[in-house]
Amino acid sequence: GSDQGITSGMTFNLRRGSAIVGQVRIGSIIEATESVADIIAGSLPVGVTPKEGDELIQITGS
């Protein structure tokens, strides 16, 4: 959320363990501690979905 400097349009890698499994873009800020992200089309391999415990790593310059 906005408490952590998150803004709409920011892009993040989706990390699972040591692997980058996809990318998401922040669509909206719900509250100071909550945001909604959209999966970037084509960034996830077939059959892969975000899971609890995945981490978001900001892409520099996004």
PDBQT receptor file of N, H, CA, C and O in Angstrom, charges set to zero:
ATOM      1  N   GLY A   1       0.795  -1.193   0.000  1.00  0.00    +0.000 N 
ATOM      2  CA  GLY A   1       0.000   0.000   0.000  1.00  0.00    +0.000 C 
ATOM      3  C   GLY A   1       0.840   1.260   0.000  1.00  0.00    +0.000 C 
ATOM      4  O   GLY A   1       2.066   1.209  -0.089  1.00  0.00    +0.000 OA
ATOM      5  N   SER A   2       0.173   2.373   0.099  1.00  0.00    +0.000 N 
ATOM      6  H   SER A   2      -0.824   2.414   0.171  1.00  0.00    +0.000 HD
ATOM      7  CA  SER A   2       0.850   3.665   0.032  1.00  0.00    +0.000 C 
ATOM      8  C   SER A   2       1.808   3.887   1.199  1.00  0.00    +0.000 C 
ATOM      9  O   SER A   2       2.745   4.675   1.073  1.00  0.00    +0.000 OA
ATOM     10  N   ASP A   3       1.598   3.211   2.335  1.00  0.00    +0.000 N 
ATOM     11  H   ASP A   3       0.837   2.570   2.437  1.00  0.00    +0.000 HD
ATOM     12  CA  ASP A   3       2.522   3.323   3.470  1.00  0.00    +0.000 C 
ATOM     13  C   ASP A   3       3.932   2.885   3.088  1.00  0.00    +0.000 C 
ATOM     14  O   ASP A   3       4.905   3.339   3.690  1.00  0.00    +0.000 OA
ATOM     15  N   GLN A   4       4.050   2.011   2.095  1.00  0.00    +0.000 N 
ATOM     16  H   GLN A   4       3.260   1.642   1.605  1.00  0.00    +0.000 HD
ATOM     17  CA  GLN A   4       5.354   1.491   1.671  1.00  0.00    +0.000 C 
ATOM     18  C   GLN A   4       5.822   2.138   0.371  1.00  0.00    +0.000 C 
ATOM     19  O   GLN A   4       6.756   1.651  -0.266  1.00  0.00    +0.000 OA
ATOM     20  N   GLY A   5       5.178   3.227  -0.020  1.00  0.00    +0.000 N 
ATOM     21  H   GLY A   5       4.419   3.622   0.498  1.00  0.00    +0.000 HD
ATOM     22  CA  GLY A   5       5.585   3.945  -1.215  1.00  0.00    +0.000 C 
ATOM     23  C   GLY A   5       5.097   3.322  -2.511  1.00  0.00    +0.000 C 
ATOM     24  O   GLY A   5       5.594   3.660  -3.585  1.00  0.00    +0.000 OA
ATOM     25  N   ILE A   6       4.126   2.411  -2.423  1.00  0.00    +0.000 N 
ATOM     26  H   ILE A   6       3.723   2.137  -1.550  1.00  0.00    +0.000 HD
ATOM     27  CA  ILE A   6       3.582   1.753  -3.607  1.00  0.00    +0.000 C 
ATOM     28  C   ILE A   6       2.614   2.707  -4.304  1.00  0.00    +0.000 C 
ATOM     29  O   ILE A   6       1.793   3.356  -3.654  1.00  0.00    +0.000 OA
ATOM     30  N   THR A   7       2.718   2.786  -5.634  1.00  0.00    +0.000 N 
ATOM     31  H   THR A   7       3.384   2.259  -6.161  1.00  0.00    +0.000 HD
ATOM     32  CA  THR A   7       1.798   3.605  -6.418  1.00  0.00    +0.000 C 
ATOM     33  C   THR A   7       1.280   2.796  -7.604  1.00  0.00    +0.000 C 
ATOM     34  O   THR A   7       1.915   1.835  -8.040  1.00  0.00    +0.000 OA
ATOM     35  N   SER A   8       0.138   3.190  -8.111  1.00  0.00    +0.000 N 
ATOM     36  H   SER A   8      -0.378   3.970  -7.757  1.00  0.00    +0.000 HD
ATOM     37  CA  SER A   8      -0.437   2.524  -9.282  1.00  0.00    +0.000 C 
ATOM     38  C   SER A   8       0.555   2.579 -10.433  1.00  0.00    +0.000 C 
ATOM     39  O   SER A   8       1.219   3.594 -10.645  1.00  0.00    +0.000 OA
ATOM     40  N   GLY A   9       0.650   1.478 -11.177  1.00  0.00    +0.000 N 
ATOM     41  H   GLY A   9       0.110   0.654 -11.005  1.00  0.00    +0.000 HD
ATOM     42  CA  GLY A   9       1.534   1.405 -12.329  1.00  0.00    +0.000 C 
ATOM     43  C   GLY A   9       2.904   0.828 -12.045  1.00  0.00    +0.000 C 
ATOM     44  O   GLY A   9       3.630   0.486 -12.979  1.00  0.00    +0.000 OA
ATOM     45  N   MET A  10       3.283   0.708 -10.765  1.00  0.00    +0.000 N 
ATOM     46  H   MET A  10       2.693   0.986 -10.007  1.00  0.00    +0.000 HD
ATOM     47  CA  MET A  10       4.583   0.106 -10.448  1.00  0.00    +0.000 C 
ATOM     48  C   MET A  10       4.578  -1.359 -10.879  1.00  0.00    +0.000 C 
ATOM     49  O   MET A  10       3.547  -2.028 -10.814  1.00  0.00    +0.000 OA
ATOM     50  N   THR A  11       5.739  -1.854 -11.322  1.00  0.00    +0.000 N 
ATOM     51  H   THR A  11       6.577  -1.311 -11.375  1.00  0.00    +0.000 HD
ATOM     52  CA  THR A  11       5.866  -3.222 -11.800  1.00  0.00    +0.000 C 
ATOM     53  C   THR A  11       6.805  -3.999 -10.885  1.00  0.00    +0.000 C 
ATOM     54  O   THR A  11       7.832  -3.487 -10.442  1.00  0.00    +0.000 OA
ATOM     55  N   PHE A  12       6.427  -5.257 -10.611  1.00  0.00    +0.000 N 
ATOM     56  H   PHE A  12       5.592  -5.673 -10.971  1.00  0.00    +0.000 HD
ATOM     57  CA  PHE A  12       7.202  -6.113  -9.720  1.00  0.00    +0.000 C 
ATOM     58  C   PHE A  12       7.400  -7.489 -10.342  1.00  0.00    +0.000 C 
ATOM     59  O   PHE A  12       6.527  -8.003 -11.041  1.00  0.00    +0.000 OA
ATOM     60  N   ASN A  13       8.575  -8.078 -10.072  1.00  0.00    +0.000 N 
ATOM     61  H   ASN A  13       9.284  -7.660  -9.504  1.00  0.00    +0.000 HD
ATOM     62  CA  ASN A  13       8.777  -9.491 -10.372  1.00  0.00    +0.000 C 
ATOM     63  C   ASN A  13       8.113 -10.296  -9.271  1.00  0.00    +0.000 C 
ATOM     64  O   ASN A  13       8.101  -9.881  -8.112  1.00  0.00    +0.000 OA
ATOM     65  N   LEU A  14       7.566 -11.434  -9.628  1.00  0.00    +0.000 N 
ATOM     66  H   LEU A  14       7.576 -11.771 -10.570  1.00  0.00    +0.000 HD
ATOM     67  CA  LEU A  14       6.960 -12.362  -8.680  1.00  0.00    +0.000 C 
ATOM     68  C   LEU A  14       7.980 -13.467  -8.443  1.00  0.00    +0.000 C 
ATOM     69  O   LEU A  14       8.293 -14.233  -9.354  1.00  0.00    +0.000 OA
ATOM     70  N   ARG A  15       8.502 -13.551  -7.210  1.00  0.00    +0.000 N 
ATOM     71  H   ARG A  15       8.247 -12.929  -6.470  1.00  0.00    +0.000 HD
ATOM     72  CA  ARG A  15       9.555 -14.511  -6.887  1.00  0.00    +0.000 C 
ATOM     73  C   ARG A  15       9.010 -15.637  -6.026  1.00  0.00    +0.000 C 
ATOM     74  O   ARG A  15       8.288 -15.407  -5.056  1.00  0.00    +0.000 OA
ATOM     75  N   ARG A  16       9.365 -16.843  -6.392  1.00  0.00    +0.000 N 
ATOM     76  H   ARG A  16       9.952 -17.030  -7.180  1.00  0.00    +0.000 HD
ATOM     77  CA  ARG A  16       9.025 -18.039  -5.620  1.00  0.00    +0.000 C 
ATOM     78  C   ARG A  16      10.336 -18.753  -5.328  1.00  0.00    +0.000 C 
ATOM     79  O   ARG A  16      10.985 -19.291  -6.225  1.00  0.00    +0.000 OA
ATOM     80  N   GLY A  17      10.714 -18.745  -4.044  1.00  0.00    +0.000 N 
ATOM     81  H   GLY A  17      10.187 -18.308  -3.315  1.00  0.00    +0.000 HD
ATOM     82  CA  GLY A  17      12.032 -19.287  -3.701  1.00  0.00    +0.000 C 
ATOM     83  C   GLY A  17      13.095 -18.409  -4.344  1.00  0.00    +0.000 C 
ATOM     84  O   GLY A  17      13.129 -17.200  -4.113  1.00  0.00    +0.000 OA
ATOM     85  N   SER A  18      13.959 -19.010  -5.147  1.00  0.00    +0.000 N 
ATOM     86  H   SER A  18      13.931 -19.992  -5.334  1.00  0.00    +0.000 HD
ATOM     87  CA  SER A  18      15.003 -18.232  -5.820  1.00  0.00    +0.000 C 
ATOM     88  C   SER A  18      14.667 -17.948  -7.282  1.00  0.00    +0.000 C 
ATOM     89  O   SER A  18      15.478 -17.360  -7.998  1.00  0.00    +0.000 OA
ATOM     90  N   ALA A  19      13.472 -18.360  -7.737  1.00  0.00    +0.000 N 
ATOM     91  H   ALA A  19      12.813 -18.837  -7.156  1.00  0.00    +0.000 HD
ATOM     92  CA  ALA A  19      13.101 -18.205  -9.148  1.00  0.00    +0.000 C 
ATOM     93  C   ALA A  19      12.091 -17.078  -9.352  1.00  0.00    +0.000 C 
ATOM     94  O   ALA A  19      11.169 -16.904  -8.555  1.00  0.00    +0.000 OA
ATOM     95  N   ILE A  20      12.276 -16.321 -10.422  1.00  0.00    +0.000 N 
ATOM     96  H   ILE A  20      13.025 -16.462 -11.069  1.00  0.00    +0.000 HD
ATOM     97  CA  ILE A  20      11.283 -15.338 -10.848  1.00  0.00    +0.000 C 
ATOM     98  C   ILE A  20      10.276 -16.085 -11.714  1.00  0.00    +0.000 C 
ATOM     99  O   ILE A  20      10.638 -16.654 -12.743  1.00  0.00    +0.000 OA
ATOM    100  N   VAL A  21       9.001 -16.081 -11.293  1.00  0.00    +0.000 N 
ATOM    101  H   VAL A  21       8.706 -15.618 -10.457  1.00  0.00    +0.000 HD
ATOM    102  CA  VAL A  21       7.989 -16.867 -12.009  1.00  0.00    +0.000 C 
ATOM    103  C   VAL A  21       7.014 -16.009 -12.814  1.00  0.00    +0.000 C 
ATOM    104  O   VAL A  21       6.173 -16.550 -13.533  1.00  0.00    +0.000 OA
ATOM    105  N   GLY A  22       7.110 -14.685 -12.707  1.00  0.00    +0.000 N 
ATOM    106  H   GLY A  22       7.793 -14.246 -12.123  1.00  0.00    +0.000 HD
ATOM    107  CA  GLY A  22       6.213 -13.827 -13.465  1.00  0.00    +0.000 C 
ATOM    108  C   GLY A  22       6.375 -12.376 -13.065  1.00  0.00    +0.000 C 
ATOM    109  O   GLY A  22       7.282 -12.018 -12.314  1.00  0.00    +0.000 OA
ATOM    110  N   GLN A  23       5.478 -11.544 -13.581  1.00  0.00    +0.000 N 
ATOM    111  H   GLN A  23       4.741 -11.835 -14.191  1.00  0.00    +0.000 HD
ATOM    112  CA  GLN A  23       5.487 -10.123 -13.265  1.00  0.00    +0.000 C 
ATOM    113  C   GLN A  23       4.063  -9.641 -13.031  1.00  0.00    +0.000 C 
ATOM    114  O   GLN A  23       3.109 -10.144 -13.624  1.00  0.00    +0.000 OA
ATOM    115  N   VAL A  24       3.944  -8.642 -12.142  1.00  0.00    +0.000 N 
ATOM    116  H   VAL A  24       4.720  -8.233 -11.661  1.00  0.00    +0.000 HD
ATOM    117  CA  VAL A  24       2.656  -8.013 -11.869  1.00  0.00    +0.000 C 
ATOM    118  C   VAL A  24       2.816  -6.501 -11.916  1.00  0.00    +0.000 C 
ATOM    119  O   VAL A  24       3.914  -5.969 -11.751  1.00  0.00    +0.000 OA
ATOM    120  N   ARG A  25       1.691  -5.817 -12.147  1.00  0.00    +0.000 N 
ATOM    121  H   ARG A  25       0.799  -6.249 -12.282  1.00  0.00    +0.000 HD
ATOM    122  CA  ARG A  25       1.664  -4.353 -12.151  1.00  0.00    +0.000 C 
ATOM    123  C   ARG A  25       0.583  -3.913 -11.169  1.00  0.00    +0.000 C 
ATOM    124  O   ARG A  25      -0.528  -4.442 -11.181  1.00  0.00    +0.000 OA
ATOM    125  N   ILE A  26       0.914  -2.948 -10.322  1.00  0.00    +0.000 N 
ATOM    126  H   ILE A  26       1.817  -2.519 -10.312  1.00  0.00    +0.000 HD
ATOM    127  CA  ILE A  26      -0.052  -2.437  -9.352  1.00  0.00    +0.000 C 
ATOM    128  C   ILE A  26      -1.157  -1.698 -10.103  1.00  0.00    +0.000 C 
ATOM    129  O   ILE A  26      -0.897  -0.759 -10.855  1.00  0.00    +0.000 OA
ATOM    130  N   GLY A  27      -2.393  -2.142  -9.883  1.00  0.00    +0.000 N 
ATOM    131  H   GLY A  27      -2.604  -2.905  -9.272  1.00  0.00    +0.000 HD
ATOM    132  CA  GLY A  27      -3.541  -1.532 -10.541  1.00  0.00    +0.000 C 
ATOM    133  C   GLY A  27      -4.188  -0.457  -9.698  1.00  0.00    +0.000 C 
ATOM    134  O   GLY A  27      -4.597   0.584 -10.212  1.00  0.00    +0.000 OA
ATOM    135  N   SER A  28      -4.281  -0.709  -8.384  1.00  0.00    +0.000 N 
ATOM    136  H   SER A  28      -3.949  -1.554  -7.966  1.00  0.00    +0.000 HD
ATOM    137  CA  SER A  28      -4.908   0.284  -7.511  1.00  0.00    +0.000 C 
ATOM    138  C   SER A  28      -4.442   0.091  -6.078  1.00  0.00    +0.000 C 
ATOM    139  O   SER A  28      -4.023  -0.993  -5.673  1.00  0.00    +0.000 OA
ATOM    140  N   ILE A  29      -4.529   1.178  -5.329  1.00  0.00    +0.000 N 
ATOM    141  H   ILE A  29      -4.870   2.059  -5.658  1.00  0.00    +0.000 HD
ATOM    142  CA  ILE A  29      -4.210   1.174  -3.904  1.00  0.00    +0.000 C 
ATOM    143  C   ILE A  29      -5.541   1.134  -3.169  1.00  0.00    +0.000 C 
ATOM    144  O   ILE A  29      -6.373   2.026  -3.336  1.00  0.00    +0.000 OA
ATOM    145  N   ILE A  30      -5.744   0.099  -2.355  1.00  0.00    +0.000 N 
ATOM    146  H   ILE A  30      -5.068  -0.625  -2.220  1.00  0.00    +0.000 HD
ATOM    147  CA  ILE A  30      -7.001  -0.068  -1.624  1.00  0.00    +0.000 C 
ATOM    148  C   ILE A  30      -6.965   0.712  -0.315  1.00  0.00    +0.000 C 
ATOM    149  O   ILE A  30      -7.888   1.467  -0.006  1.00  0.00    +0.000 OA
ATOM    150  N   GLU A  31      -5.903   0.527   0.444  1.00  0.00    +0.000 N 
ATOM    151  H   GLU A  31      -5.154  -0.085   0.193  1.00  0.00    +0.000 HD
ATOM    152  CA  GLU A  31      -5.704   1.200   1.727  1.00  0.00    +0.000 C 
ATOM    153  C   GLU A  31      -4.221   1.498   1.864  1.00  0.00    +0.000 C 
ATOM    154  O   GLU A  31      -3.427   1.162   0.985  1.00  0.00    +0.000 OA
ATOM    155  N   ALA A  32      -3.856   2.124   2.957  1.00  0.00    +0.000 N 
ATOM    156  H   ALA A  32      -4.501   2.398   3.670  1.00  0.00    +0.000 HD
ATOM    157  CA  ALA A  32      -2.449   2.442   3.183  1.00  0.00    +0.000 C 
ATOM    158  C   ALA A  32      -1.583   1.186   3.241  1.00  0.00    +0.000 C 
ATOM    159  O   ALA A  32      -0.378   1.250   2.998  1.00  0.00    +0.000 OA
ATOM    160  N   THR A  33      -2.195   0.043   3.562  1.00  0.00    +0.000 N 
ATOM    161  H   THR A  33      -3.174  -0.008   3.760  1.00  0.00    +0.000 HD
ATOM    162  CA  THR A  33      -1.424  -1.200   3.682  1.00  0.00    +0.000 C 
ATOM    163  C   THR A  33      -1.826  -2.258   2.664  1.00  0.00    +0.000 C 
ATOM    164  O   THR A  33      -1.363  -3.396   2.754  1.00  0.00    +0.000 OA
ATOM    165  N   GLU A  34      -2.680  -1.913   1.692  1.00  0.00    +0.000 N 
ATOM    166  H   GLU A  34      -3.056  -0.990   1.619  1.00  0.00    +0.000 HD
ATOM    167  CA  GLU A  34      -3.155  -2.906   0.722  1.00  0.00    +0.000 C 
ATOM    168  C   GLU A  34      -3.186  -2.339  -0.690  1.00  0.00    +0.000 C 
ATOM    169  O   GLU A  34      -3.595  -1.200  -0.917  1.00  0.00    +0.000 OA
ATOM    170  N   SER A  35      -2.740  -3.173  -1.637  1.00  0.00    +0.000 N 
ATOM    171  H   SER A  35      -2.408  -4.098  -1.453  1.00  0.00    +0.000 HD
ATOM    172  CA  SER A  35      -2.775  -2.822  -3.059  1.00  0.00    +0.000 C 
ATOM    173  C   SER A  35      -3.318  -4.005  -3.838  1.00  0.00    +0.000 C 
ATOM    174  O   SER A  35      -3.311  -5.138  -3.358  1.00  0.00    +0.000 OA
ATOM    175  N   VAL A  36      -3.789  -3.728  -5.050  1.00  0.00    +0.000 N 
ATOM    176  H   VAL A  36      -3.794  -2.808  -5.440  1.00  0.00    +0.000 HD
ATOM    177  CA  VAL A  36      -4.233  -4.783  -5.960  1.00  0.00    +0.000 C 
ATOM    178  C   VAL A  36      -3.287  -4.773  -7.152  1.00  0.00    +0.000 C 
ATOM    179  O   VAL A  36      -3.028  -3.726  -7.745  1.00  0.00    +0.000 OA
ATOM    180  N   ALA A  37      -2.771  -5.958  -7.498  1.00  0.00    +0.000 N 
ATOM    181  H   ALA A  37      -2.981  -6.809  -7.016  1.00  0.00    +0.000 HD
ATOM    182  CA  ALA A  37      -1.862  -6.083  -8.638  1.00  0.00    +0.000 C 
ATOM    183  C   ALA A  37      -2.491  -6.975  -9.698  1.00  0.00    +0.000 C 
ATOM    184  O   ALA A  37      -3.213  -7.921  -9.386  1.00  0.00    +0.000 OA
ATOM    185  N   ASP A  38      -2.206  -6.658 -10.951  1.00  0.00    +0.000 N 
ATOM    186  H   ASP A  38      -1.619  -5.889 -11.205  1.00  0.00    +0.000 HD
ATOM    187  CA  ASP A  38      -2.665  -7.453 -12.084  1.00  0.00    +0.000 C 
ATOM    188  C   ASP A  38      -1.477  -8.199 -12.672  1.00  0.00    +0.000 C 
ATOM    189  O   ASP A  38      -0.388  -7.639 -12.801  1.00  0.00    +0.000 OA
ATOM    190  N   ILE A  39      -1.684  -9.458 -13.026  1.00  0.00    +0.000 N 
ATOM    191  H   ILE A  39      -2.569  -9.913 -12.921  1.00  0.00    +0.000 HD
ATOM    192  CA  ILE A  39      -0.637 -10.244 -13.663  1.00  0.00    +0.000 C 
ATOM    193  C   ILE A  39      -0.405  -9.682 -15.061  1.00  0.00    +0.000 C 
ATOM    194  O   ILE A  39      -1.361  -9.426 -15.794  1.00  0.00    +0.000 OA
ATOM    195  N   ILE A  40       0.845  -9.489 -15.432  1.00  0.00    +0.000 N 
ATOM    196  H   ILE A  40       1.622  -9.697 -14.837  1.00  0.00    +0.000 HD
ATOM    197  CA  ILE A  40       1.182  -9.007 -16.766  1.00  0.00    +0.000 C 
ATOM    198  C   ILE A  40       1.051 -10.177 -17.736  1.00  0.00    +0.000 C 
ATOM    199  O   ILE A  40       1.688 -11.217 -17.570  1.00  0.00    +0.000 OA
ATOM    200  N   ALA A  41       0.217  -9.987 -18.746  1.00  0.00    +0.000 N 
ATOM    201  H   ALA A  41      -0.301  -9.143 -18.882  1.00  0.00    +0.000 HD
ATOM    202  CA  ALA A  41      -0.080 -11.052 -19.716  1.00  0.00    +0.000 C 
ATOM    203  C   ALA A  41       1.203 -11.640 -20.295  1.00  0.00    +0.000 C 
ATOM    204  O   ALA A  41       2.109 -10.916 -20.708  1.00  0.00    +0.000 OA
ATOM    205  N   GLY A  42       1.254 -12.967 -20.315  1.00  0.00    +0.000 N 
ATOM    206  H   GLY A  42       0.518 -13.554 -19.979  1.00  0.00    +0.000 HD
ATOM    207  CA  GLY A  42       2.389 -13.674 -20.885  1.00  0.00    +0.000 C 
ATOM    208  C   GLY A  42       3.587 -13.809 -19.973  1.00  0.00    +0.000 C 
ATOM    209  O   GLY A  42       4.586 -14.415 -20.360  1.00  0.00    +0.000 OA
ATOM    210  N   SER A  43       3.516 -13.254 -18.756  1.00  0.00    +0.000 N 
ATOM    211  H   SER A  43       2.705 -12.761 -18.441  1.00  0.00    +0.000 HD
ATOM    212  CA  SER A  43       4.689 -13.307 -17.875  1.00  0.00    +0.000 C 
ATOM    213  C   SER A  43       4.749 -14.576 -17.031  1.00  0.00    +0.000 C 
ATOM    214  O   SER A  43       5.813 -14.916 -16.514  1.00  0.00    +0.000 OA
ATOM    215  N   LEU A  44       3.632 -15.281 -16.882  1.00  0.00    +0.000 N 
ATOM    216  H   LEU A  44       2.767 -15.005 -17.302  1.00  0.00    +0.000 HD
ATOM    217  CA  LEU A  44       3.613 -16.525 -16.111  1.00  0.00    +0.000 C 
ATOM    218  C   LEU A  44       3.628 -17.719 -17.059  1.00  0.00    +0.000 C 
ATOM    219  O   LEU A  44       2.882 -17.738 -18.038  1.00  0.00    +0.000 OA
ATOM    220  N   PRO A  45       4.468 -18.716 -16.780  1.00  0.00    +0.000 N 
ATOM    221  CA  PRO A  45       4.424 -19.935 -17.597  1.00  0.00    +0.000 C 
ATOM    222  C   PRO A  45       3.058 -20.615 -17.474  1.00  0.00    +0.000 C 
ATOM    223  O   PRO A  45       2.366 -20.445 -16.470  1.00  0.00    +0.000 OA
ATOM    224  N   VAL A  46       2.680 -21.372 -18.480  1.00  0.00    +0.000 N 
ATOM    225  H   VAL A  46       3.242 -21.509 -19.295  1.00  0.00    +0.000 HD
ATOM    226  CA  VAL A  46       1.409 -22.099 -18.474  1.00  0.00    +0.000 C 
ATOM    227  C   VAL A  46       1.336 -22.971 -17.224  1.00  0.00    +0.000 C 
ATOM    228  O   VAL A  46       2.278 -23.699 -16.912  1.00  0.00    +0.000 OA
ATOM    229  N   GLY A  47       0.211 -22.894 -16.510  1.00  0.00    +0.000 N 
ATOM    230  H   GLY A  47      -0.555 -22.303 -16.764  1.00  0.00    +0.000 HD
ATOM    231  CA  GLY A  47      -0.010 -23.707 -15.323  1.00  0.00    +0.000 C 
ATOM    232  C   GLY A  47       0.499 -23.106 -14.029  1.00  0.00    +0.000 C 
ATOM    233  O   GLY A  47       0.248 -23.659 -12.957  1.00  0.00    +0.000 OA
ATOM    234  N   VAL A  48       1.208 -21.986 -14.098  1.00  0.00    +0.000 N 
ATOM    235  H   VAL A  48       1.412 -21.538 -14.968  1.00  0.00    +0.000 HD
ATOM    236  CA  VAL A  48       1.736 -21.333 -12.895  1.00  0.00    +0.000 C 
ATOM    237  C   VAL A  48       0.766 -20.244 -12.466  1.00  0.00    +0.000 C 
ATOM    238  O   VAL A  48       0.324 -19.439 -13.285  1.00  0.00    +0.000 OA
ATOM    239  N   THR A  49       0.439 -20.222 -11.182  1.00  0.00    +0.000 N 
ATOM    240  H   THR A  49       0.798 -20.876 -10.516  1.00  0.00    +0.000 HD
ATOM    241  CA  THR A  49      -0.405 -19.178 -10.613  1.00  0.00    +0.000 C 
ATOM    242  C   THR A  49       0.271 -18.629  -9.365  1.00  0.00    +0.000 C 
ATOM    243  O   THR A  49       1.034 -19.348  -8.719  1.00  0.00    +0.000 OA
ATOM    244  N   PRO A  50       0.009 -17.370  -9.008  1.00  0.00    +0.000 N 
ATOM    245  CA  PRO A  50       0.574 -16.833  -7.770  1.00  0.00    +0.000 C 
ATOM    246  C   PRO A  50       0.115 -17.662  -6.571  1.00  0.00    +0.000 C 
ATOM    247  O   PRO A  50      -1.017 -18.145  -6.528  1.00  0.00    +0.000 OA
ATOM    248  N   LYS A  51       1.012 -17.815  -5.602  1.00  0.00    +0.000 N 
ATOM    249  H   LYS A  51       1.931 -17.422  -5.636  1.00  0.00    +0.000 HD
ATOM    250  CA  LYS A  51       0.712 -18.584  -4.394  1.00  0.00    +0.000 C 
ATOM    251  C   LYS A  51       1.063 -17.777  -3.154  1.00  0.00    +0.000 C 
ATOM    252  O   LYS A  51       1.901 -16.877  -3.189  1.00  0.00    +0.000 OA
ATOM    253  N   GLU A  52       0.403 -18.122  -2.065  1.00  0.00    +0.000 N 
ATOM    254  H   GLU A  52      -0.278 -18.853  -2.036  1.00  0.00    +0.000 HD
ATOM    255  CA  GLU A  52       0.750 -17.523  -0.782  1.00  0.00    +0.000 C 
ATOM    256  C   GLU A  52       2.224 -17.788  -0.521  1.00  0.00    +0.000 C 
ATOM    257  O   GLU A  52       2.708 -18.902  -0.719  1.00  0.00    +0.000 OA
ATOM    258  N   GLY A  53       2.923 -16.771  -0.079  1.00  0.00    +0.000 N 
ATOM    259  H   GLY A  53       2.530 -15.866   0.082  1.00  0.00    +0.000 HD
ATOM    260  CA  GLY A  53       4.349 -16.909   0.197  1.00  0.00    +0.000 C 
ATOM    261  C   GLY A  53       5.234 -16.380  -0.923  1.00  0.00    +0.000 C 
ATOM    262  O   GLY A  53       6.423 -16.144  -0.705  1.00  0.00    +0.000 OA
ATOM    263  N   ASP A  54       4.673 -16.186  -2.131  1.00  0.00    +0.000 N 
ATOM    264  H   ASP A  54       3.708 -16.377  -2.308  1.00  0.00    +0.000 HD
ATOM    265  CA  ASP A  54       5.446 -15.563  -3.208  1.00  0.00    +0.000 C 
ATOM    266  C   ASP A  54       5.815 -14.149  -2.765  1.00  0.00    +0.000 C 
ATOM    267  O   ASP A  54       5.075 -13.514  -2.014  1.00  0.00    +0.000 OA
ATOM    268  N   GLU A  55       6.942 -13.670  -3.227  1.00  0.00    +0.000 N 
ATOM    269  H   GLU A  55       7.543 -14.186  -3.837  1.00  0.00    +0.000 HD
ATOM    270  CA  GLU A  55       7.398 -12.329  -2.871  1.00  0.00    +0.000 C 
ATOM    271  C   GLU A  55       7.392 -11.433  -4.097  1.00  0.00    +0.000 C 
ATOM    272  O   GLU A  55       7.567 -11.900  -5.223  1.00  0.00    +0.000 OA
ATOM    273  N   LEU A  56       7.188 -10.139  -3.869  1.00  0.00    +0.000 N 
ATOM    274  H   LEU A  56       7.045  -9.759  -2.955  1.00  0.00    +0.000 HD
ATOM    275  CA  LEU A  56       7.249  -9.156  -4.945  1.00  0.00    +0.000 C 
ATOM    276  C   LEU A  56       8.552  -8.385  -4.826  1.00  0.00    +0.000 C 
ATOM    277  O   LEU A  56       8.897  -7.880  -3.758  1.00  0.00    +0.000 OA
ATOM    278  N   ILE A  57       9.269  -8.303  -5.937  1.00  0.00    +0.000 N 
ATOM    279  H   ILE A  57       8.988  -8.713  -6.805  1.00  0.00    +0.000 HD
ATOM    280  CA  ILE A  57      10.538  -7.591  -5.994  1.00  0.00    +0.000 C 
ATOM    281  C   ILE A  57      10.380  -6.467  -7.011  1.00  0.00    +0.000 C 
ATOM    282  O   ILE A  57      10.137  -6.723  -8.190  1.00  0.00    +0.000 OA
ATOM    283  N   GLN A  58      10.519  -5.219  -6.557  1.00  0.00    +0.000 N 
ATOM    284  H   GLN A  58      10.717  -5.010  -5.599  1.00  0.00    +0.000 HD
ATOM    285  CA  GLN A  58      10.303  -4.091  -7.468  1.00  0.00    +0.000 C 
ATOM    286  C   GLN A  58      11.309  -4.113  -8.604  1.00  0.00    +0.000 C 
ATOM    287  O   GLN A  58      12.501  -4.339  -8.394  1.00  0.00    +0.000 OA
ATOM    288  N   ILE A  59      10.813  -3.876  -9.807  1.00  0.00    +0.000 N 
ATOM    289  H   ILE A  59       9.845  -3.693  -9.977  1.00  0.00    +0.000 HD
ATOM    290  CA  ILE A  59      11.673  -3.749 -10.974  1.00  0.00    +0.000 C 
ATOM    291  C   ILE A  59      12.171  -2.312 -11.004  1.00  0.00    +0.000 C 
ATOM    292  O   ILE A  59      11.368  -1.380 -11.032  1.00  0.00    +0.000 OA
ATOM    293  N   THR A  60      13.475  -2.124 -10.999  1.00  0.00    +0.000 N 
ATOM    294  H   THR A  60      14.127  -2.881 -10.977  1.00  0.00    +0.000 HD
ATOM    295  CA  THR A  60      14.074  -0.797 -10.964  1.00  0.00    +0.000 C 
ATOM    296  C   THR A  60      13.571   0.055 -12.119  1.00  0.00    +0.000 C 
ATOM    297  O   THR A  60      13.546  -0.382 -13.269  1.00  0.00    +0.000 OA
ATOM    298  N   GLY A  61      13.173   1.267 -11.794  1.00  0.00    +0.000 N 
ATOM    299  H   GLY A  61      13.193   1.622 -10.859  1.00  0.00    +0.000 HD
ATOM    300  CA  GLY A  61      12.711   2.201 -12.809  1.00  0.00    +0.000 C 
ATOM    301  C   GLY A  61      11.234   2.104 -13.114  1.00  0.00    +0.000 C 
ATOM    302  O   GLY A  61      10.736   2.818 -13.984  1.00  0.00    +0.000 OA
ATOM    303  N   SER A  62      10.510   1.222 -12.405  1.00  0.00    +0.000 N 
ATOM    304  H   SER A  62      10.915   0.642 -11.697  1.00  0.00    +0.000 HD
ATOM    305  CA  SER A  62       9.072   1.091 -12.698  1.00  0.00    +0.000 C 
ATOM    306  C   SER A  62       8.258   2.056 -11.869  1.00  0.00    +0.000 C 
ATOM    307  O   SER A  62       7.033   2.087 -11.983  1.00  0.00    +0.000 OA
TER     308      SER A  62
